[in-house]
Amino acid sequence: MSKRHHTTKRPSVRLTEDQLRRLRERADAKRLSLNQYLLICGLNEGDMPSVRDLELRERAVFEIRWAAHELSKINRRLDRKMEISSEKINSALEQTMEAAKLLGVAFGEQGAMNEDR
């Protein structure tokens, strides 16, 4: 079974050709699928995040997943009573801290993300 979210509802939206074209243009401008664009617009309080903010969020998620993967490898080695250097553990922990900071910036308050635009 996939780790992706399983959708259970498929809402239907009636649009004119012009409305659909405009929505697709806006989604393309943000480098999102139409579905992603509609979800973000509909669920986000406030303005639509910029392309930069969306890319930062994507990078933050990638970094935290990578850090989790590295910690998981260390955990497996420790569970098997295998040796692992303290440098490797420290590096993985530092990577995790940096990824957590990036997540805080990427998904934190809107003001924190907009400061250096």
Legacy VTK file of the C-alpha trace (Angstrom):
# vtk DataFile Version 3.0
C-alpha trace
ASCII
DATASET POLYDATA
POINTS 117 float
0.000 0.000 0.000
1.302 3.438 -0.891
2.225 5.969 1.786
0.401 8.695 -0.134
-2.774 10.180 1.200
-5.820 8.281 0.140
-8.556 10.528 -1.101
-12.081 9.468 -0.403
-14.002 12.333 -1.974
-13.963 13.661 -5.508
-15.867 16.929 -5.553
-17.215 18.183 -8.832
-16.869 21.823 -9.861
-18.726 23.407 -12.753
-16.573 25.860 -14.689
-16.769 27.694 -17.951
-13.948 27.072 -20.431
-12.582 30.528 -19.637
-12.622 29.902 -15.869
-10.849 26.571 -16.322
-8.236 28.172 -18.596
-7.586 30.966 -16.074
-7.281 28.527 -13.169
-4.850 26.357 -15.134
-2.782 29.421 -16.028
-2.573 30.412 -12.383
-1.687 26.858 -11.326
0.985 26.684 -14.035
2.418 30.030 -12.891
2.856 28.541 -9.398
4.188 25.287 -10.899
1.328 23.317 -9.353
-1.236 20.908 -10.664
-4.740 22.303 -10.869
-5.727 20.043 -7.965
-2.855 21.258 -5.775
-3.603 24.874 -6.658
-7.278 24.582 -5.747
-6.492 22.819 -2.470
-3.891 25.385 -1.423
-6.114 28.315 -2.365
-9.130 26.816 -0.656
-7.412 25.694 2.531
-4.824 28.439 2.969
-5.769 31.332 5.193
-4.493 34.479 3.575
-2.606 34.886 0.330
-1.475 32.131 -1.971
2.153 31.268 -1.150
4.725 32.456 -3.680
6.570 30.038 -5.936
9.621 30.618 -3.724
7.663 29.698 -0.601
6.239 26.588 -2.247
9.725 25.531 -3.356
11.035 26.166 0.167
8.278 23.968 1.599
9.042 21.216 -0.894
12.744 21.411 -0.020
11.987 21.387 3.711
9.872 18.247 3.384
12.612 16.578 1.315
15.266 17.496 3.904
13.267 16.212 6.877
12.510 12.945 5.059
16.197 12.524 4.259
17.128 13.212 7.880
14.526 10.689 9.065
15.961 8.131 6.651
19.473 8.685 8.022
18.240 8.352 11.608
16.395 5.181 10.666
19.600 3.683 9.262
21.406 4.504 12.494
18.583 2.992 14.525
18.728 -0.253 12.522
22.481 -0.491 13.062
22.074 0.091 16.791
19.264 -2.472 16.999
21.587 -5.023 15.406
24.327 -4.119 17.904
26.503 -2.935 15.011
29.160 -0.296 15.515
28.514 3.249 14.416
30.756 6.237 14.877
29.762 9.116 17.084
30.610 11.421 14.152
27.957 9.685 12.043
25.386 10.058 14.824
26.285 13.706 15.407
26.117 14.447 11.694
22.665 12.865 11.423
21.438 14.803 14.454
22.805 18.088 13.078
21.164 17.349 9.737
17.895 16.700 11.545
18.150 19.991 13.448
18.826 21.938 10.242
15.909 20.228 8.516
13.641 21.030 11.470
14.690 24.695 11.316
13.939 24.767 7.592
10.524 23.253 8.266
9.866 25.956 10.833
10.674 28.647 8.303
8.796 26.965 5.473
5.636 26.199 7.408
5.889 28.837 10.121
4.069 32.096 10.271
3.528 33.745 6.920
5.480 36.800 8.072
8.645 34.769 8.637
8.516 33.492 5.066
7.889 36.927 3.560
10.680 38.836 5.310
13.320 38.617 2.591
11.229 38.811 -0.552
LINES 1 118
117 0 1 2 3 4 5 6 7 8 9 10 11 12 13 14 15 16 17 18 19 20 21 22 23 24 25 26 27 28 29 30 31 32 33 34 35 36 37 38 39 40 41 42 43 44 45 46 47 48 49 50 51 52 53 54 55 56 57 58 59 60 61 62 63 64 65 66 67 68 69 70 71 72 73 74 75 76 77 78 79 80 81 82 83 84 85 86 87 88 89 90 91 92 93 94 95 96 97 98 99 100 101 102 103 104 105 106 107 108 109 110 111 112 113 114 115 116
